[in-house]
């Protein structure tokens, strides 16, 4: 009869071989969770969040400055659409930024939940017992005294508690007494406070993203603004934002002034406003400056940017006059700006003009090229090319108000290559009838209105982070032990032998000096009774 190996094993008296444990289906999930909630992962995600914020610092963002975004698209027609598909102009609202943000939040919460439990347990746990060999500690001292061991420990307990040490006394077998003391729990408390505040900060930012809103609007001098959804040029409401919560204030831009250094560097910007907190209240003057917002009922209005808006009058072939204040977009530091003038209601054919506004105009006598050398309007001029034809506004397709995107149905006025330069008050008589007059120069400003219900939460969290960081940096965790035992037979018979030792987890050099001062306070005096020989 043939016996297989498995049968022989089962028939023998040897114990059965251990079976390998089955792999749990949840094991990979548990490993992934432990990896996610580790402090190393949280630090990595925090670094990734900071790295993901970098494009938002270098590229214009739609929710902050949509005009700059349009300019960027015009200057980089190939690169801008690619970056836009990657949400580089909406970095802080992009899915990949939200993913890193959410992972960081989960990692911090998971990491802190275990650390908070451990710290709470440590706060309830008394200081550890006295080590058997105190002489091996970095800080150590030994002396003797005639004071009994219980009185030595009691005096040390009073002294240490007066210095806010956490003290526990214990009896030692053989008639002695011991003391364990610990100080510096606030170090770990501060560390946890910092990280908890970081989580609260993330919550505050999330509250602003969910329940807040941010809108930008361009206002020309003399025009007004009412805080309604339809009044904004661009608005970014939170997913849970309710339009009924908009503060019903309004303002009028009376004047805008900018001052510049001789080299063209901007010095100050001032927007003179008249605002009303509600429809029924009178207006109040307010000087709006950069980083000094107007705050009304929880809504803040910031000054973002500015530019020039030349006022023109267009006359068609039948003598009809149309006044326009044309917004020009700055192209460089001298505020050389471009604009488009569209007259769809002109009699006969529609009119259009492409313009370049130069606040301080200089013209090259040889090439005739017009440029600006200074951002202030010291010698303003408007240089234009004119067109007649069909603007294509009836096609239903959106068009930019700042440029002529489609000239296929337009024909040039004149030769179409030689622009006409107009100073303030000058008129261009159009060939074929009509005219264009550059009346004067006004300015415009862009404003951002925000409502952020999470700003107070973020402020409290930021304060907590600073306090927690200071505690974790400047508080030292240290332990002190003291043991007092009756001396055995010998020269010190009848006396008490005292040993003290200390240990600091951080800053051992500073603790050595502190330990020496503590020993001087704890050492009973006199250490030995005077005799006739040493009296």
JOKANOR-V184188 format. One record per residue. SS is DSSP state (H for helix, E for strand, - for the rest). OMEGA is omega in whole degrees, 0 to 359 (999 if undefined). BURIAL is b if it has 16 or more other ideal C-beta (glycine too) atoms within 10 Angstrom, else e. Layout:
ss = [SS SS]
omega = [OMEGA OMEGA]
burial = [BURIAL BURIAL]
This chain:
ss = [- - - - H H H H H H H - - - - - - - - - - - - - - - H H H H H H H H H H - - H H H H H H H H H H H H H H - H H H H H - - - - - - - H H H H H H H H H H - - - H H H H H H H - - - - - H H H - H H H H H H H H H H H H H H H H H H H H H H H H H H H H H H - - - - - - - - - H H H - - E E E E E E E - - - H H H H H H H H H H H H H H - - - E E E E E E E - - - E E E E E E E E - H H H H H H H H H H H H H H H H H H H H H H H H H H H - E E E E E E E E - - - E E E - - H H H - - E E E E - - - - - H H H - - - - E E E E E E E E E E E - - - - - E E E E E E E E E E E - - - - - - - E E E E E E - - E - E E E - - E E E E E E E E E E E E E E E E E - - - - - E E E E E - - - E E - - - - - - E E E E E E E - - - - - - E E E E E E E E E - E E E E - - - - - - E E E - - - - - - E - E E E E E E E E E - - - H H H - - - - - - - - - - - - - - E E E - - - - - - - E E E E - - - E E E - - - - - E E E E E E E E E E E E E E E E E - - - H H H H H H H H H H H H H H H H H H H H - - - E E E E E E E E E - - - - - - - - - E E E E E E E E E - - - H H H H H H H H H H H H H H H - - - - - - - - - - - - -]
omega = [181 180 179 180 180 179 178 180 181 182 180 178 179 179 180 179 181 178 180 180 178 178 181 178 182 182 178 179 179 178 179 179 178 178 182 186 176 181 178 178 179 178 178 179 177 176 179 178 177 179 179 180 184 179 178 178 184 182 177 182 184 183 179 185 181 178 178 178 178 178 180 177 180 182 183 186 180 184 186 178 178 178 180 177 177 179 181 176 173 188 189 174 183 179 182 176 178 179 178 180 182 178 178 179 180 180 180 180 179 179 184 182 179 181 177 177 180 181 177 177 179 179 180 183 178 177 184 180 182 176 182 183 180 183 179 180 180 177 185 178 180 176 180 183 175 182 178 186 181 178 177 181 179 178 178 179 179 182 182 178 175 177 174 170 173 193 173 177 181 174 180 177 181 175 180 179 182 183 174 182 180 181 178 177 182 178 178 176 178 178 178 178 178 184 175 178 176 176 179 177 176 177 179 178 178 177 178 179 182 189 179 175 178 179 178 181 176 183 177 178 182 179 181 180 173 187 174 184 184 182 185 171 178 182 179 179 173 183 181 182 179 182 178 180 177 178 187 179 179 176 177 176 180 185 173 181 174 176 186 174 182 180 178 180 181 179 181 172 183 175 179 183 163 185 177 181 178 183 186 185 179 181 180 178 177 177 182 180 178 179 174 189 170 182 180 174 180 176 180 178 182 173 184 185 180 178 184 180 179 178 183 174 179 177 181 186 179 178 177 183 177 178 178 168 193 177 178 182 180 180 180 184 177 180 164 192 178 181 176 178 182 181 182 184 179 177 183 180 177 182 176 180 169 185 171 180 179 184 175 195 171 181 178 183 182 183 184 181 182 177 178 182 183 185 180 183 180 177 187 177 178 181 191 165 184 180 171 177 184 180 179 181 182 181 181 179 180 178 175 177 185 182 173 185 184 178 185 180 178 174 185 170 186 182 177 181 183 179 180 180 181 169 180 179 181 183 174 176 187 172 182 177 181 181 175 181 174 187 179 185 171 181 174 178 175 182 174 178 182 168 186 180 181 185 178 177 179 178 178 180 178 176 178 178 179 179 180 179 178 179 182 180 191 178 181 176 180 182 181 177 178 179 179 183 173 180 177 179 179 183 184 180 180 180 178 177 185 175 177 177 181 182 177 179 178 178 182 180 179 181 178 178 179 179 178 178 179 180 178 178 184 184 179 180 3 180 181 181 180 177 181 183 183 179 999]
burial = [e e e e e e e e e e e e e e e e e e e e e e e e e e e e e e e e e e e e b e e e b b e e b e e b e e e b e e b b e e b b b b b b b b b b b b b b b e e e e e e b e e e b e e e b b b b b e b e e b e e b b e b b b b b b e b b b e e b e e e b e e e e e e e b e e b e e e b e e b e b b b e e b b e b e b e e b b b e b b e e b e e e e b b b e e e e e e e e b b b b b b b b b e b b b b b b b b b b b b b b b b b e b b b b b b e b b b b b b b b b b b e e b b e b e e e b b e b b b b b e e b e e e e b e b b b b b b e e b e b e b e e e b e e e e b b b e b e b b b e e e e e e e e b e b e e e e b b e b e e b b b b b b b b b b b b b b e b b b e e e e e e e b b b b b b b b e e b b b b b b b b b b e e b e e b b b b b b b b b b b b b e e e e e e e e b e b e b b b b e e b b b b b b b b b b e b b e e e e e e e e e b e b e e e e e b e e b e e e e e b b b b e b e e e b e b e e e b e b b b b e b b b b b b b b b b b b b b b e b b e e b e e b b e e b e e b b e e b b b b b b b b b b b b e e e e e e e e b b b b b b b b b b e e e e e e b e e b b e e b b e e b b b e e e e e e e e e e e]
